[in-house]
Amino acid sequence: VQEAGTTLEAVSMTDTVVTETVAATLATAPALTKIEIAGWSIEDAAVRAFASAGPRLRHLEISRTGLVGDGALAFLVERCPRLQHLDISDSHGLRDDGPLLAAARCCPD
């Protein structure tokens, strides 16, 4: 992230372990607007750590995971007022519509 400086706009990872520390570091990239994470490789703490990038995020995909819960995803979405794209497909850890309700309430775009 330090080497990418102000130019890192998107992060895409598939079946890669995303720890809370990695997520928090990536979230500091000032131009980051897109996060795509697919696979069983991210947990609630890492999802919450992305929240500091929330005001800049326009595109969020956290799919094909069974480890992310409703509360963590809703926490992140509530901090993404500019979000235009949300993909939580095939996320088996989600048990209710909390993240979708958060998107409807907090993301006017």
Stockholm file with secondary structure:
# STOCKHOLM 1.0

chainA/1-109         VQEAGTTLEAVSMTDTVVTETVAATLATAPALTKIEIAGWSIEDAAVRAFASAGPRLRHLEISRTGLVGDGALAFLVERCPRLQHLDISDSHGLRDDGPLLAAARCCPD
#=GR chainA/1-109 SS CTTTTTCCCEEEEESCCBCHHHHHHHTTCTTCCEEEEESSCBCHHHHHHGGGGGGGCSEEEEESCSSCCHHHHHHHHTTCTTCCEEECTTCTTCCSSHHHHHHHHHCCC
#=GC SS_cons         CTTTTTCCCEEEEESCCBCHHHHHHHTTCTTCCEEEEESSCBCHHHHHHGGGGGGGCSEEEEESCSSCCHHHHHHHHTTCTTCCEEECTTCTTCCSSHHHHHHHHHCCC
//
